[in-house]
Structure formats: structure tokens, C-alpha cells
């Protein structure tokens, strides 16, 4: 069967509150949390758009998810121009209907947009690389109603795990098993290929009854139902990059890996050292002037960088700065004598003198005053932390002001 990537419809269900990634997701959809100085979901969309996919549907539920995504992407013109995609991609949005799970979101959008083509489902907090042609050809050759992309994984407890026969057909699917009870080490990545015939199943009497009971999650409800009722559900094992960026630790792991492995073009900045992966972004004359100041400081030893690093547009970097395996987003200011280690500094953040940040995420438009230490912590957007404070293994929610000299350990400040 011949198929065209432009006919593939991609649905991205984004309906949850992303509690594991709080406080970054209190006022922001997890899909638009910034990673490597861009909205997280851009990586997955670009991966598919480069392979010819043209239509993406955000299965949004709730005000924050809708507002974050629509305000960021609108109909797709800006995204297409930024990445030089012609003809441009189109972004659409779920109508204002509350879905009862990610499978229900897919059902709603397939009905509303009258989708009669192969549908690809991806997740808003996943980053991946995949050969779309191989995946779709596999799905068609197997005559599968649903193909689940699987990946070998050590810690299976947080995922759905597949039990396969010799033909890669899924015999059993166990959601979040104990490690010793897992039927394999092949986890569900949340990437699904759906035959158009799935709509007949969504509308049958059994699934309608499940929907009335609020049971419309792929992993918990729909996949087990399909398998138990004899529908052909197959697994497709991927061997390329895949991340579930659902927690702060996974966010930082993804940041480190992407910094180390993305091509220079994908990073989107100018490499300032031929022998190291150190990038500074910016293309306008003003941002280039700022970049040249940073390059000068690096060459004179006032800015020391170990491992890999990405510095955004219009950043102002002081002297005696140490950065290791970290990102600094656009319009941030870093004063003198600062150390940043395996951390993400989001845009428009101010970091005062003699600050140390390690294994942490600092939210947008925050202010970290002189002499402060932040270790193993997540700071929400628009937070001010007073001088000589110590924040360890803590999460601070948006718009908080922390008094100077505070010692906060193992704390969630909501």
C-alpha cells in the first residue's frame, strides 16, 4: 500500500496537569516547558515535519494547556518559517470538549476533523528520533489495528510493558508492573500508529460503556481491551533516542544527552570552540555583538566551560564564570563568580554574584541574588531568592519571594 507522509495525521493528547514536573507546569503546559532554549514539543514536531508530516492536532484539555500551546504555535506559520519548512505545517486544536483520557482525546479529534487516514499519536513530554517510513511500512505490513513503539528500558516500573510472541504481536500488556513481575524489558514509549478502523472500535458498545465509566486511557484501558478481544496489536522496537521528560531528573538527563548528541544545526547556535560543543545563539546584529563579548571572555579565560553548553540570545555573562553541561536561555544575566553545573537556566533570569547552581532548573524571569546556593532543586517562574540563601532538594512554586539568608531543605513551597 502506498502512502504519503503528508496524509499522516499526528495527534498529541495534552490533557493532564503534569504534576511530576511541577512547579514548571503550574502555569505552563508541559509541552511548552523550555528545554535547550525552546518549547519541549518542538523537538518531536520538527522530527516528524522534516520527514514530510504536515498536520498536527493538539489534543488539549484545560485552559493552561490550550493557552500555552495556542499562544506558542498558533496555526504553524511561525514554526514553519523558523525551520524553513515548505509547504508549511498546520497546527489544529481539540474543540472545547473535556476528554476522559488520552484515547478519548484521539477519538474526539478523529471525529471532529473527520480523519480517515493513518493516525500517529505522540506525547507532549516525549523527545524522540524515529524513521517514520520504516514505522508506517511495518504497521501496514502487519495489517495492525494499532502498532505500539517499544524501547528496551531498565526501569520498567513507571511504564507499560509488552509481552510479545515471535511475530512481535503483543500477547499481554502490563501497566506499571513491579520489576520482578514485568513480562519483558520493552516499555511503551507512548508513540502509537492507529489504523483508521480504530474508530469502529471506539464506537462499539463495549468501548462506549468504558467511556461512560471514564475508562479511556490507552495504557490502562484501550490497549488491554484490544489485546483481550483479539485485535491485531503489534510492537515495533525502536533503537534510537527516546526520552520521557516527565520529571525534573529526566528533564536534566535529556538536556545533557541532547547537548552532547544533537548536530550543530539542530542545536541552533554558533560553535565558539572547534574542539568543544559550546554554542551561543543569535543571528541579529545586536545578539551577534553580545555573542562576540561572550566569545572574547571565553578566549581570555574569564568564562570557563567544561563538557557541553548552550547560551541563548542576548545573554550577559560576567567574569570568573564556570559552566558545565548546562543551558542558559535568552536574555539572562549572570554576574561575576558564578558556577552552573548540570543545570538549566531559563530565559530572562538574573543570577547575582557568587551564586552556585547545581543539578537544578531555574524557571523563567527568576532572580537569584548574591551568595545563594541552589542544589538538586526546581525553582518556578518569576521567583525571587534573597541573598545568601541555601536551597537544597526543594521545589519553589511561581511568584514566591524567599527572604535573604533562608535555609530551605527538602521542601515544597506551594
Beta strands, then each sheet from edge to edge (+ up, - down):
strand 1: 9-14
strand 2: 34-35
strand 3: 38-39
strand 4: 55-60
strand 5: 90-93
strand 6: 119-123
strand 7: 126-128
strand 8: 146-152
strand 9: 160-164
strand 10: 170-175
strand 11: 186-194
strand 12: 233-237
strand 13: 242-244
strand 14: 270-271
strand 15: 278-280
strand 16: 303-311
strand 17: 316-317
strand 18: 321-328
strand 19: 333-334
strand 20: 339-341
strand 21: 344-345
strand 22: 350-351
strand 23: 356-358
strand 24: 361-362
strand 25: 367-368
strand 26: 373-375
strand 27: 378-379
strand 28: 384-385
strand 29: 390-392
strand 30: 395-396
strand 31: 401-402
strand 32: 407-409
strand 33: 412-413
sheet 1: 5+ 4+ 1+ 6+ 11- 8+ 12+
sheet 2: 2+ 3-
sheet 3: 7+ 13-
sheet 4: 9+ 10-
sheet 5: 14+ 15- 16- 18- 20- 23- 26- 29- 32-
sheet 6: 14+ 15- 16- 18- 21- 24- 27- 30- 33-
sheet 7: 17+ 19+ 22+ 25+ 28+ 31+
end
